[in-house]
């Protein structure tokens, strides 16, 4: 996406952003799981059938990683990068092979950093949905934002 970069003075509470999309493939689910979250419901379709998920499901951490990619690729065009300062994440529905994810974000709060002039903390809520517009993740986080460079 070709969104202009935004700085602290450009952001306002209530401002919304929508990312591009990302299709999740079974091979990617398994590859990520083998390396970082090796549980049967992320690794093997047959074994996954008899689990809580009832079929192959992406690790929540893969979903979070895809979310970050979509945000960086233009879903939240903050100048200076998306520098995290904490957050809370909820996975509300499993991500399955073939799901197409998209992130919709909203600025919830903007607070100046008094000991560090020229910077502030921006609180954002990002909701991730699949191709059926069903929510799969909610990520509320704080990021460090700077004023536009001179």
N, C-alpha and C positions, 0 to 999 in steps of 0.2 A: 504494500500500500504506500502511497505517496503523501502521507500526512505531514504537514510542517511540524518541526519540533516545538514543543511547548515548554515554557519555563514557569516558575512559581507565579509570576505576575499574570500569566495567561490562563491559569487554572481557576475555576470557580466551583463552588459547591453546587451539585446537581448536574454538572457537565457529564456527558455520556460519550462513550467510545465503543465502537464495534470492530472486532478483528476480522481478518479473513477466515478461511476455513481450513481444516486439516482432517484428512481421512486416516483412520487408525487401521492398520493391517495386522492380521494374526501373527505374522512373522515378527513384527516389531514388538508386539505384546510379549511373545515368548523370549525374544532376545533380551529385552529389558529385564524380564523376570529372572532369566538364567543368571544374569550378572548382578542384579540388585535386590530382587524380591522372589527367591526361588520357592514358591508355593505351588502346589499342584493345580489350583484353579487359575493360575497365570501361565502354566507351562504345558498343559496337556488337555486337549479337548475331551478325551474319554474320561480321564480322572476327574475333570472339572464337573462333569454331569452329576456326580454324586456328592457335590459340595453345596455349601450355603448358596452359591451363585448359580448352580444348575447349568453351568456351561462356562466356556473360556471367558475370563474377564481381565481387563487390563489392571495392573497395579495402580492404586491411587497415585503413587509417586510418578508413574508414567503420565497419567492425566495431568498432574501438576507440572511436569516438565513440558508437556505439549502446550499447556496454558501459558507458561513463560515464553515459549517460542512465539506463540500467536501475539502476545503482548509486545514483545520486542520487535516483531516484524511489522508493527504499525497499529496494533490494537490499543496501545497506550503510548503515544509518541512524546515521551518526556525527554527533553534535552539533558544531556549528561548521563543518560542511562537510567535503568530501573534499579536503583540502589535500595535494597530492602532494609527495613528497620523493625521487622517482626510482623506477625500476622496469625490468622486463624483460618483453618481449612476444614471443609466438610465435604465428604463424598456422599452424594444423595442417591445415586443409582449407578450400577456398574456400566463401564464402557466396554463395548463388545467389538469384535472384529467387524470392520465395515462402517462403524459409526463415523460420522462427519461432525467434528466439534467446531464450535465457534464461541468466542468470549465477548460478553457485553459487560462493560465496566462503567461505574459511576463514581464520581468524586463525592465523598461523604463529608470530609472535614479538611480544613487547611489551617495549620498552626505554625506561626513563625518560631524559629529556634533562637531564643534570646542570647544564649552564649555564643552562637555562631551566626552573626548577621549575614544576610544575603541568602539564607537557606531556610527551608521550612519542612515540616512533616505533612505529607498529604495522605489521608486515609482513603482507600479505594475499596469498593466491593466489586469483585468480578464474578459473574455467573457464567458457567460453562454449560452449554446445551448441545444436544445431539441433533441429527437431521430431522427428528420428529418434534423438535422444540421442547424436549424433556430435559430438565436440569440434571446434570451429572455431578457437578461440583460447585461449591461456593467458596470463594477465597477472599477474605477481608484482610487487607494488609496496609501497612504504613510504608511509605517510601520517602526517601530524602530527595527533595527537589531544590534546585538552585535558581537564583535570579538569572536572567539573560546576561551572558558575558558582555562586557563593554567592548 
